[in-house]
């Protein structure tokens, strides 16, 4: 009898334990894994802040007998004709198959390449350079870290400028690396208040900065996604995989991936070094990248992760470029940058979603203002095919901005942001400097 009582008590204990485990499994979810309580992503058409300030073309323009890179096909379409009517691409095809309106302005395209206007995913402003960028073929840009009213002078200058997609100040925790460009938050309540302000101000994306903790990245991402806004981040000391699981759609800078490619002990040492002194990032990132095995298992794992999650990567290679020369003999910086280049080469080989961002008009190795075309050239030096570089500059960036339904490729019905290049950028990517004409919203820029 006593044995039966003990057995019955054991059965009750086991049943209770199973019940507790069941309740826990139903109530607990991974912090940054699939979360049914996450706010649902909303699909939204994002509009540039200066939409109402960009005049729309009111003429019919036919560009005839041109080599067409439409942003979609894997090869140029030779001897193509594109017709633009009232700011919209109305027809594409061979001249013999199209009826060109009698009142159309005819642009002869022999020896020229027509392609979509370039899109800059990572631009930091310098006075008067938006208008210069437009003349150099960049018809849309995103500034990922500046108060929106800081562009008032550019918008009120009377000069034509690109379509502006601004994030507002980036979200960061104290002490900020760039106080003038930061909105500081310390907890979820402050994140919610910041997001209310940024969304109300018209931010077209949200950028998080490297001190922001994972739980606050997740809070910002959930709110942004519920409003149809993408979230991108400059990470530096946060493991990119965890930040992506928390909600990031994009990663800014190749250097944001470093701590995901080294042993945890080294990553933590680097993290503490940067938390103690923001300026240690500058030498520290090269020291870290110098020793990264870009062909090893950790690199393979991260590349596969980025591909699986369809994360957009804006490398901004030009921002970290280092060449050995007469007055530059830092072998650590040189070797670190070479590994950054190799890693981006591996990313493109494995179809990671790479996009072009200039980081602004400055680069000590080239003339000021040609940084976007230089970034495209650096992509080519990393091993990227020229057609893929052009796609990264156009349709892929449009997808990142969530404007690909109207911009980023030359297709019937899309808005006419176009550039004419002299020469063949598929043969030589440096011909991207040979800008002959720029069209914004169906109007030629003078």
N, C-alpha and C positions, 0 to 999 in steps of 0.2 A: 504493500500500500504506500509505504514511504517512498519507494522508488518511483511509483507512478506520479506522486505529488511533485517530486523533483523534476521528472520529465516534463510534466505539465507546466511547471514554472519556467523551465528552460525554453519551451515552445513559446510561451508568452513573451519572454525576453527577446527571443529572436524575431517574433512578429513586430514587437515594438521597435527594435533596431531597424528592421526593414522599412517600417513606416517612416521613421525619422530620416533615413537615407533617401526615401522617395520624396519627402517634402523638401529636403535640401536640394535635390537634383532639379526640382521644379522651380525653386525660388532663386537659385544661384546661377549666374552666367559668368563666363569669363569677362574680365574687366574691359578688354579691348577686342574681344572676339564677337561673334554674332550676338546681337542684343535685340530682342524683340521689342524692348522699350525705347530703342533709339528712335529719334524723330525721323519720319519718313522723308527721303529725298524728294524734292519737288523739281520737276522739269520746268525750266523758265527760259524765256527769250531775254537775253541780256542786251541792253542798249548802252552805247557809249554816252558819256556824260554831256558831250557837246553835240549831240545828235541834231538839235534844232539850230545849231550855229553853222552847219556845213551845207552850203548851197547845193541844190540838186541840179544836175544837167538838164537842159531843156531842148537839146539838139539831137539829131541822129548822126552818129559817127560810124563809119565803116573802116575797119583796119583790114586791109586786103593783102593776100599773098605773103603771110607772115608765118614764121615758125612758132607754133603755139605749144606752150607748156601750161596745161590747164590745172595742174595741182592734183589731178586724179590719176591720169594715165601714166604708165611706166616709161613712155617714150614720147618725144615731141610729135606733134601733128604738123607735117610740112605743108606749105602753100595753103594755109587756112585763112578763113575770113571770119571776123567777129563783128557783129553789128550791135551797137549800143543805142538805145532809144530812151530818152528822158531818164537817164541815170540807171537804166536797167539793161542787162545783157539780153538782147531780144532774139539773136540768131547766131549760130555757129556752124560752119561747114566750109565746103569748097566754094570758091567764088562762082563757079559755073552752076552750082546747085542752089544758089541763093538769089533772091530778087532784092537788089540794093535800091532803097528808095532814091528817087531822083534828087531830093534835097539833102542827101547825106553828105557830110564832110568826109572826104576820102583821104585816108592815111596809107601811103604805100609802105608795105612791110618788108620789102626785099632786104636781106641782110640783117634783119632785126628779129628778136625773140620777144613774144608777148607772153606775159605771165601775170598771175594775181599779184596785187599789192602785197608787200611784205608786212609781217606782223611781228612786233617785238614784245616778247613775253616778260622782259625784265629790263626796264629803262629807268635810270635815275636822272633827274632833270638838271640841266644847266641852262641859264637864261638864253632865250632865242633859239635853242637847238631843236625844239619840236618842229619849227618851220623848216629848218635845215634838213632834219631827218625826212620830212615829207618829200622834199626835193630829191632826196637820195633813195626814194622808193618805199619808205616805211609809211604805210597808209593807216596803220593802227598800232597803238602801243599801250602797254600796261606799266604803270609806275607802282611797284609793290611796296610802298612805304613812304607816304607823304600826305600831309593834310590836304584835303581836296581843294580848299580855297587857296593853297599855294600856287595853283595853276591859273588863278584869276588873271594875272598879268599876261600870260600866254594867250588865254582865251579872249582877252579884250584888246590884244595888240593890233587886230585888223589883218594880221598875216594868216594865210591858210596853214592849218596844222593838222596832224593826223587825228583819227578818231581816238578819243581818250578813254581808256578803261583803267580807272584808278581804284586802289584798295583802301585809300585813307591810310592813317598811320598804322604800323604793324602792332600787334598785341605782344607785349613783353612784360616780364617781371623785373622788379628792381634788384640791383642797379642797372639801368638800361645802357646798352652799348651806344645807342644814338638817341639821346633824350629828345631832340627836336622832332624826330620822326616816329616817336613811340606813343602808344596809349598804354599806360601801366595798369595791370590788374594783379590782384593778390589772391582772389578766391572766385568761386563760381558766381557769386552775386555781382561782383565787379565785372566779370566777363559778360554776364547778361546785360548789364548797363552799357558796357562798351559796344556790344553788338547792336543794341537798340539804337545807339547813336550812329554807328557806322552804316547800318542799313538805311536809317532815316536820311543820312547825308548823301546816299546814292552810290555807295561802294559797289563796284561790279565784281569784286572777289574779296576774300579775306586772307591776310597774311599773318602767320604766327612767327614769332622770333625765338631765338635759340634758348632763352632762359625759361620759356613757358613750360610748365609741367604737363605731363601726359593727361591728367584728368581735366586740366583747363583747355588743352588742345581739343579733347573730346567734346567738352561743353561748347566751345566756339564752333566746332565742326557741325555738331548736331543742329545748332541754331542756324548756321549758314545754310546747311542743306535743306532745312525746312523752308527757307526762303529762296531756294534755287540758286544759291551762290557757291562757286567752287572755293576751296580752301587750299592754300599753298603755304610752304614753310621753309624758312632758313633754320636748320636744325643745329648743326655743329656738335652739340654735346648730347643729343638725344638719339637713340637708336632709330634709324629711319623706319624699320619694320614696325616698331611699336607705334610710331607717330602715324603711319599709314593705316594701321589697324584702328587707331583712335579717330581717323576720319580724313586725313589729308588726301587731296586729289593730286597734288603736285609737290615736287621737291625743287627748291631753288639752290643752285650751286652744287657742283660735283663734290665740294668739300663737306656738304651735309651728310654724305654717305660714309665718311671715314670711320666713325666709331662702330659702324655695323660690319666693318671689314677687318677689325683687329680683335685680339683676345680681350675678354671682359676686363681683366686686371689692367691692361694698358688703357683701355677705353675709360675706365674709372679714374685712372691717374690723370689722363688728359682732361676729363670732365672737371675734376677738382681744380686743376691748374687754371682752367678758363673761368670757372666760377669765382676764383680768387682774384683774377685780373683779366678783364675783357681783352686787353691788348695782346695777351699771350696767344691768341688765336693766330696771329700773323706768322710768327715763326713756327708755332706748334703744328699747324696744319701741314706744313711741308715736311717737318720731322716725322709726322705720323705717316704721310703718304709715301715717303721715301722707302719705307719698309713693308708696305702692303704688297702681298702676293696677288696681283690682279688676275692671275691664272689659276689660283687655288680654289679650294672647296668653299671657302667663305664668299669669295667673289661669285662663284657659280650659283650659290644659294641666294645671294642678294639679287643677282640679275634675274633669276627665275622668279623671285618674289615680285620684283618690279613689273615683270612681264605679266604674271598672273593677275596682279591687281590693277593693271592698265594705268599705272601711275605715270603722270607726265613729269619728265625730267628736263629742267633748264640748266645745263651745265655751267654757263657763263665762263667758259675756259679762258677768255681774254682777261678776265679779272685776276687770274692767278698765273698768267703767263710769265715765264722766267727764261731768259736766254743768257748764256755765258758770253761775256765780252770783256772788253778792256777794263771797264769799271765795274763789272759784275762778275764775281767769282764765287758765288755761294753755291757750292755743289749740292748741298742738301736741298735748296729750293729748286734747283734744276732737275734733280732726280725725282723729287716729289711731283713736280709738274709733269714730267714725262710719264709717270705712273697714272696721273689723272687722265692724260690723253689716252693711254693704253686702255684704261678702264672704260672710257666713253666709247672707244673703238669696239670693245667687247659688247657693250650694251647695244650698239647699233647692229652688230652682227646677229644679236639674239632678239631683235625686234622690240626692244624697249622703246617707249614712246618719247623720243627726244624732240625738243623744240628749241628754237633759237631765241636767245635773249642777249642783248648787247652789253648790259650793265651800265649803260650811259655812254656819253661821247668820248670818254677818256681812255686812252691806252698809250703808255709811254713808247711803244714800239711803232706806232703808226700816226698818221695825221688825225687830229681831233675831228670827230664826227663820222669817221669811217669804221667805227667799231663793229657795227652790225655785219657789214660785208667781211670784215676781218674774222669775226666769229664763224661765219660760213666757211672761210678758208681754213680755219683751225679744225673745223669738223672734217674737212677733206683730208687734212694731215693726220687726223685720228683714224682715217680709213673709211669714212662714210662716202657712199656713192653720191655723186652730184645731184642726181634726181631726188634721192632721199633727203638731201640737205634742203633742196627747194621745197619739198613737201613739208619738212620740219618748219620751214619759214612761213608757210602759207596755210595749207589745210589742217595740218596737225595743230598749229597754234590756234586756228579758228575753233577747232574742237575743244582745246583747252579753255578758250575764252567762252565757249558755248554760243558761238555766233556762226557756226559752219552751215547753218541753213540759209544764210544770206551773204556770207563772205568767205574768203579763203580759197576759192576755186573759180574757174571760168566756166560757168554753166548757165544755161538759159534760165532766166528769171531771177538771177542773183544781182546784187548791186554791183555797179561797175567801178571797182577799185582795181586799176590795172597799171602795169608798168611795161615800157618798151626798152629793151636792152639791145645795144649794138653788139653783135657777136653771138657766140654759142656757149652759154654757161655749163652745158653738159660736157663740152670738151674742155673748158677752162673756167673754173668757178670764179677766177679773178675778174672775168668780164662782168660780174655783178656790179662793178663800179661804173660800167659804161651806161649810165642811165640817160636815155634820150628823151623820154616823155613819161609823165606821171599823171594818171587820171584818178581823181577822188570823187566818188559819187556821180560819175558821168561827166565830169568837167576836167579839162586839162589844167594842170597847175602851171602857171607861168614862171 
